[in-house]
Amino acid sequence: EVQLVQSGAEVKKPGESLKISCKASGYSFSSSWIGWVRQMSGKGLELMGIIYPGDSDVIYSPSFQDQVTISADRSISTAYLQWRSLKASDTAMYYCAQIRGITIVDYWGQGTLVTVSS
Amino acid sequence: NFMLTQPHSLSESPGKTVTISCTRSSGSIASKYVQWYQLRPGSAPSTVIYEDDRRPSGVPDRFSGSIDSSSNSASLTISGLKTEDEADYYCQSYDTNNHWVFGGGTKLTVL
């Protein structure tokens, strides 16, 4: 059974750094793209970027390039989403997702709520 | 790039059938696959339809997907509605550069 288990909710102040995680199991982690999707409160879904853990190739959506860093650790089947300096506008729910090919979500994580407030 | 437009909200009674549309603004709806995702509060999202009309294992056959080139739209149809189907539904497709496009989401109320 494929499972994506995300790290817990975070409350941070503007300017702080943050790294959230998504631990995968039940499939070959290195052989599937995994992505991060943002949902701001009351808004729709936005793909932030995807990573292929097999060779760490990362494709960022234009709006998120240089805003976040996506990485993966094959040894522990875990993908990460990282911010160097959070802004209040980063407050959102973040979902990781296992992706078929490069364009279709097969499985979703449960979501990590990130709140950035002074 | 193109947009995918969904109705903001729909409401239907248990046992009935509802259809959620997803209209592509430019380019053919048939040119790239459409997926449908279900987001229920308190639950992990799930994929209910992929590649226009294919149902992942475990998704009931009450859920079906289709595309209509004449209206340039995709549709998600849920028959025999149950209260557990109450959720936000998003369509998703992609362009020739594999950039993802999501619809704005449809809030389905079952009451």
Interface residues (C-beta under 8 A of the other chain):
Chain A: L4 Q39 G44 L45 E46 L47 I59 S61 P62 Y95 A97 R100 I102 T103 I104 V105 D106 Y107 W108 G109 Q110 G111
Chain B: K32 Y33 Q35 Y37 L39 S43 A44 P45 S46 T47 Y50 E51 P56 Y90 Q92 Y94 N98 H99 W100 F102 G103 G104 G105
